[in-house]
């Protein structure tokens, strides 16, 4: 069993009781069912804090029969490795971002269409509604079970080491790390930048060694991964909203007793809703912290980016690739894009 820390995510979570965060004591007897869960985030991120609370809830409600063991911070490999492991049963659970699982289930990337969502109200209407259900059905076809509530990874922002990014023209020639995602590559190529797909575990070193000059992630990730140490500027672009699908190996999930599945489903969906609120609170406080650490912020002009993508045929291309049903479910909540 890994040694899990009790530290809270930030001062905003300092009031959480020690028993409810990472490191609650194990029950004396061994669990009948042990389930392994891997992710790519540090223990201090809300995802791991709430996942551990869900694991504690599952253990308590099953009277110690079920234990979910958490392996954070890429302990089991990068995103691609863990996606492979959850498919072949090496691990039971994984929380890939929508962009990561889209390498296997292409329509899962639809929430990451550039500049589609204006705010969280649109995000949750879509992802808790018809669009989310459509994506979960596609995930099920590759023998993975996706839980109903997608967890929040936040709106993504762009950082760079060389210059502020204020308008679409500032992207020209910029060497920027993007996830291993055809949609991300397509979007940044349409913006005339030079995107490089790298695993998240490689981001810090690649920025440090100047293999790339820029990256894009939610501000909470910029903070917990200490990317401010190797970047100077942060443009508040909100260019993509991304979330974490909590997925289970389909065969392992189907083999669990129905009562156990019900307990796990309730715990993970409740934890996901709490994690969403955590990320909101974290994002409200993190900018000041990052500024104090030397990161310079500016607001970007989203209309210039949207116009560039439209002129480059980005929206038209992805409407065709996602198909009319999925695209219609997206535009139902955000309005016409293409």
Backbone torsions as a table, in degrees:
resi	resn	phi	psi	omega
1	UNK	NA	133.2	179.6
2	UNK	-70.2	154.6	178.9
3	UNK	-88.5	105.1	-174.4
4	UNK	-92.5	136.0	-177.6
5	UNK	-77.5	155.1	176.3
6	UNK	-96.4	2.6	-174.6
7	UNK	-66.0	144.2	177.2
8	UNK	-83.0	166.0	-175.9
9	UNK	-68.8	-41.2	179.8
10	UNK	-160.0	178.7	175.3
11	UNK	-57.1	-27.8	-179.6
12	UNK	-62.7	-22.5	-178.5
13	UNK	-109.9	11.8	-176.1
14	UNK	-65.1	-20.7	-178.2
15	UNK	-80.2	-9.2	179.4
16	UNK	-64.1	140.0	-179.2
17	UNK	-68.7	148.2	-178.3
18	UNK	-60.1	-32.4	-178.2
19	UNK	-69.9	-19.9	-173.9
20	UNK	-97.9	-1.2	-178.7
21	UNK	-113.1	-170.3	-173.6
22	UNK	-56.0	133.3	171.7
23	UNK	101.6	16.6	176.1
24	UNK	-60.4	143.0	-174.4
25	UNK	-62.0	146.6	179.1
26	UNK	-78.6	153.5	175.0
27	UNK	-70.5	156.5	-173.4
28	UNK	-66.7	-42.1	-175.5
29	UNK	-91.8	153.0	-179.2
30	UNK	-68.5	145.0	178.9
31	UNK	-72.9	147.9	175.4
32	UNK	-71.1	-34.4	-176.8
33	UNK	-125.6	119.9	176.8
34	UNK	-112.2	126.7	-176.7
35	UNK	-120.1	129.3	-176.9
36	UNK	-98.6	132.7	-179.2
37	UNK	-126.7	122.0	178.0
38	UNK	-112.5	147.9	173.4
39	UNK	-151.8	174.9	-172.7
40	UNK	-106.8	11.0	-172.4
41	UNK	-109.4	152.5	177.6
42	UNK	-64.2	160.5	-179.6
43	UNK	-60.8	-26.8	-176.8
44	UNK	-78.5	-9.4	179.6
45	UNK	-74.0	145.8	179.2
46	UNK	-54.1	-30.6	179.7
47	UNK	-59.3	-45.5	-178.1
48	UNK	-74.8	-34.1	177.5
49	UNK	-63.9	-47.2	-178.9
50	UNK	-73.2	-32.7	176.9
51	UNK	-64.8	-38.6	178.0
52	UNK	-67.4	-37.6	176.1
53	UNK	-63.1	-40.0	176.9
54	UNK	-63.7	-41.6	178.2
55	UNK	-61.6	-41.3	177.6
56	UNK	-63.2	-40.5	179.7
57	UNK	-64.5	-42.2	178.8
58	UNK	-63.2	-44.1	-180.0
59	UNK	-62.8	-42.0	-179.1
60	UNK	-67.8	-45.2	-175.3
61	UNK	-74.0	-17.5	175.8
62	UNK	-101.2	10.7	-179.3
63	UNK	54.2	39.9	176.2
64	UNK	83.0	2.4	-179.1
65	UNK	-69.3	-31.9	-173.9
66	UNK	-122.2	131.3	175.4
67	UNK	-126.9	126.8	173.8
68	UNK	-99.3	115.0	178.9
69	UNK	-93.6	127.6	-174.8
70	UNK	-102.4	130.7	177.7
71	UNK	-120.8	93.8	-174.3
72	UNK	-87.4	177.8	163.1
73	UNK	58.8	39.7	178.0
74	UNK	61.9	25.7	178.7
75	UNK	-61.0	-28.9	-177.3
76	UNK	-102.4	12.0	-179.6
77	UNK	115.9	179.4	178.9
78	UNK	-76.7	-178.0	-176.7
79	UNK	-57.8	-45.3	-178.7
80	UNK	-63.0	-40.8	178.0
81	UNK	-61.0	-47.8	-176.9
82	UNK	-69.8	-32.9	175.8
83	UNK	-63.1	-40.4	176.5
84	UNK	-64.7	-41.3	-178.5
85	UNK	-65.7	-39.5	-179.6
86	UNK	-71.3	-27.8	176.9
87	UNK	-72.3	-38.8	-176.6
88	UNK	-92.8	0.3	176.5
89	UNK	90.5	5.6	176.4
90	UNK	-63.9	-33.4	170.2
91	UNK	-128.9	156.8	-178.4
92	UNK	-87.1	-40.8	-174.6
93	UNK	-126.2	150.0	174.8
94	UNK	-151.8	149.4	176.1
95	UNK	-119.4	76.6	175.5
96	UNK	-73.0	145.6	169.2
97	UNK	-65.8	160.7	179.2
98	UNK	-57.3	-35.2	-180.0
99	UNK	-66.9	-33.0	-179.9
100	UNK	-74.4	-48.4	-178.3
101	UNK	-68.3	-18.0	178.6
102	UNK	-68.1	-17.5	174.3
103	UNK	-65.9	-20.2	178.7
104	UNK	-106.9	-37.8	-179.0
105	UNK	-123.6	88.3	-170.1
106	UNK	-52.0	-38.7	-176.6
107	UNK	-66.7	-17.0	178.9
108	UNK	-63.0	-18.7	-179.4
109	UNK	-81.5	-1.8	-171.0
110	UNK	-63.3	-28.6	177.2
111	UNK	-67.7	-13.8	-176.9
112	UNK	-99.9	16.2	173.2
113	UNK	-60.5	129.7	-172.1
114	UNK	-58.1	127.2	175.6
115	UNK	59.3	29.6	-179.8
116	UNK	-77.4	-48.1	-174.3
117	UNK	-92.3	131.1	177.9
118	UNK	-84.3	-29.8	-175.8
119	UNK	-162.2	177.6	-177.8
120	UNK	-69.0	-28.7	177.7
121	UNK	-57.6	-44.8	177.5
122	UNK	-65.6	-40.3	-179.1
123	UNK	-58.5	-53.1	-173.3
124	UNK	-72.3	-31.6	174.6
125	UNK	-61.3	-40.9	-178.8
126	UNK	-73.7	-48.2	-170.6
127	UNK	-80.4	-26.2	173.6
128	UNK	-90.1	-3.3	-177.2
129	UNK	-113.9	-137.3	-172.0
130	UNK	-64.1	-40.2	-178.1
131	UNK	-66.1	-44.2	178.1
132	UNK	-61.7	-41.3	179.0
133	UNK	-63.5	-38.6	178.5
134	UNK	-62.5	-43.2	-179.9
135	UNK	-67.8	-42.3	179.8
136	UNK	-61.5	-37.4	178.0
137	UNK	-64.1	-37.2	177.9
138	UNK	-69.4	-38.0	178.1
139	UNK	-64.0	-38.5	180.0
140	UNK	-61.2	-27.7	-178.0
141	UNK	-70.8	-15.5	176.0
142	UNK	-104.9	23.4	175.2
143	UNK	63.6	38.9	170.3
144	UNK	-123.5	143.1	177.0
145	UNK	-102.8	120.4	177.9
146	UNK	-101.8	128.3	178.4
147	UNK	-73.1	158.4	-167.6
148	UNK	-66.2	-33.4	-174.9
149	UNK	-101.4	111.6	175.2
150	UNK	-71.7	139.2	179.8
151	UNK	-87.2	156.0	-171.6
152	UNK	-89.0	128.8	169.6
153	UNK	-106.5	-10.7	173.1
154	UNK	91.6	168.0	170.8
155	UNK	-73.0	139.9	-176.4
156	UNK	-91.1	143.1	178.7
157	UNK	-123.1	159.5	-178.7
158	UNK	-104.4	136.2	173.0
159	UNK	-122.0	156.9	178.6
160	UNK	-150.4	161.4	178.6
161	UNK	-101.7	-11.1	-170.2
162	UNK	-107.1	-39.2	-174.3
163	UNK	-160.6	157.3	173.6
164	UNK	-67.0	149.1	175.4
165	UNK	-108.9	111.1	-174.9
166	UNK	-115.3	-34.5	-179.0
167	UNK	-137.6	168.9	-177.6
168	UNK	-57.4	-34.3	-177.9
169	UNK	-63.7	-21.4	179.7
170	UNK	-73.3	-10.3	-179.5
171	UNK	-82.8	-13.7	-173.3
172	UNK	-58.3	120.4	176.3
173	UNK	75.7	0.1	-176.1
174	UNK	-69.9	125.7	176.5
175	UNK	-81.6	105.9	-173.0
176	UNK	-125.8	134.5	174.9
177	UNK	-77.0	135.4	174.2
178	UNK	-131.5	160.4	176.5
179	UNK	-61.9	165.9	176.7
180	UNK	-73.9	84.3	-169.7
181	UNK	-151.0	121.0	176.5
182	UNK	-57.7	-36.3	-179.5
183	UNK	-65.1	-45.0	179.1
184	UNK	-63.1	-44.8	177.4
185	UNK	-58.2	-45.0	-179.2
186	UNK	-61.5	-44.9	-177.1
187	UNK	-64.3	-46.5	-176.1
188	UNK	-74.1	-28.2	171.9
189	UNK	-67.2	-38.2	177.6
190	UNK	-64.3	-24.4	176.7
191	UNK	-89.5	7.5	176.5
192	UNK	69.6	18.5	175.3
193	UNK	-89.3	-178.6	-179.7
194	UNK	-118.1	81.3	-175.6
195	UNK	-75.7	147.6	175.5
196	UNK	-128.8	123.8	179.0
197	UNK	-81.5	118.5	179.6
198	UNK	-135.0	148.3	173.4
199	UNK	-62.2	150.6	179.8
200	UNK	-59.3	-34.4	-179.1
201	UNK	-64.0	-15.8	-179.1
202	UNK	-98.4	-4.7	-169.5
203	UNK	-63.8	-51.5	-174.7
204	UNK	-58.5	-50.0	-177.8
205	UNK	-63.4	-39.0	-179.4
206	UNK	-65.7	-36.1	175.4
207	UNK	-71.5	-40.6	-178.5
208	UNK	-63.1	-39.2	-178.0
209	UNK	-92.5	3.7	177.0
210	UNK	63.4	26.9	168.5
211	UNK	-61.6	-38.1	170.4
212	UNK	-128.4	158.1	-178.7
213	UNK	-104.9	-11.9	-172.8
214	UNK	-147.3	165.4	176.0
215	UNK	-154.3	172.3	177.4
216	UNK	-142.9	129.3	-177.6
217	UNK	-161.5	163.0	171.0
218	UNK	-61.7	153.1	-177.3
219	UNK	-62.8	-30.8	178.9
220	UNK	-64.7	-35.7	177.2
221	UNK	-71.3	-39.8	177.0
222	UNK	-56.8	-37.4	-179.6
223	UNK	-74.3	-56.6	-172.4
224	UNK	-68.0	-26.6	177.0
225	UNK	-88.9	1.0	176.3
226	UNK	59.3	35.4	-179.7
227	UNK	-70.0	-18.0	176.4
228	UNK	-62.4	-19.2	178.5
229	UNK	-71.4	-21.5	-175.8
230	UNK	-125.1	14.5	176.7
231	UNK	-135.3	154.4	-177.3
232	UNK	-113.1	-32.4	-171.7
233	UNK	-125.4	145.7	175.6
234	UNK	-132.4	119.0	177.1
235	UNK	-96.6	124.3	178.3
236	UNK	-82.1	91.4	-174.6
237	UNK	-102.2	-27.7	-174.6
238	UNK	49.4	38.5	-170.0
239	UNK	-73.4	-24.8	-179.6
240	UNK	-143.6	137.7	164.0
241	UNK	-101.4	134.7	179.5
242	UNK	-133.5	150.4	178.7
243	UNK	-134.1	170.6	177.5
244	UNK	-105.3	116.9	171.2
245	UNK	-79.6	123.4	174.7
246	UNK	-83.7	109.4	-174.6
247	UNK	-118.8	153.0	177.9
248	UNK	-124.5	149.5	171.7
249	UNK	-58.1	126.4	-173.1
250	UNK	-61.7	-41.2	-178.9
251	UNK	-68.1	-44.4	179.6
252	UNK	-64.4	-40.0	-179.1
253	UNK	-65.5	-44.4	-179.5
254	UNK	-63.8	-26.4	-178.1
255	UNK	-82.6	-7.8	179.3
256	UNK	-78.8	148.4	174.5
257	UNK	-60.7	149.9	-176.7
258	UNK	-59.9	-37.3	-179.3
259	UNK	-66.5	-36.6	178.1
260	UNK	-67.7	-42.1	178.1
261	UNK	-61.0	-39.0	179.0
262	UNK	-64.4	-42.4	-179.8
263	UNK	-65.5	-44.5	-179.5
264	UNK	-65.6	-43.6	-179.9
265	UNK	-59.5	-47.4	179.7
266	UNK	-61.2	-44.9	-176.7
267	UNK	-65.2	-44.7	-176.6
268	UNK	-72.0	-38.7	178.1
269	UNK	-67.3	-40.1	176.8
270	UNK	-63.8	-43.1	-179.8
271	UNK	-64.2	-37.4	178.4
272	UNK	-62.9	-40.0	177.8
273	UNK	-65.5	-38.9	177.5
274	UNK	-68.5	-38.1	179.6
275	UNK	-63.4	-36.1	176.8
276	UNK	-57.8	-45.3	-179.7
277	UNK	-67.6	-37.0	177.1
278	UNK	-59.2	-45.9	-178.0
279	UNK	-64.5	-38.6	176.6
280	UNK	-59.5	-48.4	179.1
281	UNK	-63.0	-41.4	-179.3
282	UNK	-62.5	-44.1	-179.6
283	UNK	-64.5	-29.3	179.5
284	UNK	-69.4	-27.4	-176.2
285	UNK	-105.1	-17.3	-168.8
286	UNK	-74.2	-30.0	-178.2
287	UNK	-60.8	-44.1	178.9
288	UNK	-61.7	-39.3	179.4
289	UNK	-65.2	-42.4	-179.7
290	UNK	-68.8	-35.9	175.8
291	UNK	-62.7	-40.0	178.1
292	UNK	-64.9	-24.4	179.0
293	UNK	-89.5	2.0	172.8
294	UNK	106.4	3.4	179.4
295	UNK	-85.2	128.8	-179.2
296	UNK	-95.3	126.9	-176.3
297	UNK	-103.2	149.0	169.5
298	UNK	-147.8	155.6	175.8
299	UNK	-91.5	134.6	178.9
300	UNK	-92.5	167.4	179.4
301	UNK	-100.9	96.4	-173.7
302	UNK	-61.8	-30.6	-177.9
303	UNK	-61.8	-34.9	-179.4
304	UNK	-68.3	-36.5	178.3
305	UNK	-69.1	-43.5	-178.2
306	UNK	-63.9	-40.9	179.1
307	UNK	-65.0	-40.4	178.7
308	UNK	-63.0	-44.0	179.6
309	UNK	-64.8	-40.0	179.2
310	UNK	-65.7	-43.9	-179.5
311	UNK	-65.4	-32.5	-179.3
312	UNK	-80.0	-2.9	179.3
313	UNK	80.4	14.8	-177.4
314	UNK	-62.0	-50.5	-177.1
315	UNK	-65.0	-41.5	179.4
316	UNK	-61.5	-43.5	-179.4
317	UNK	-61.0	-46.1	-174.1
318	UNK	-79.1	-23.4	170.7
319	UNK	-62.2	-42.4	178.9
320	UNK	-68.6	-39.5	-175.8
321	UNK	-73.2	-37.8	178.7
322	UNK	-78.0	-26.4	179.1
323	UNK	94.3	156.7	-173.5
324	UNK	-64.8	-33.2	-177.7
325	UNK	-66.9	-52.4	-179.4
326	UNK	-64.4	-43.4	-179.0
327	UNK	-64.2	-37.6	177.7
328	UNK	-64.3	-38.5	177.1
329	UNK	-65.8	-34.7	176.0
330	UNK	-68.2	-51.3	-176.3
331	UNK	-67.6	-21.4	175.3
332	UNK	-58.2	-33.6	-177.2
333	UNK	-98.7	-27.4	-172.2
334	UNK	-112.2	-9.3	-175.9
335	UNK	92.1	174.0	-175.7
336	UNK	-71.3	130.6	180.0
337	UNK	-106.3	-39.4	-176.2
338	UNK	-123.5	NA	NA
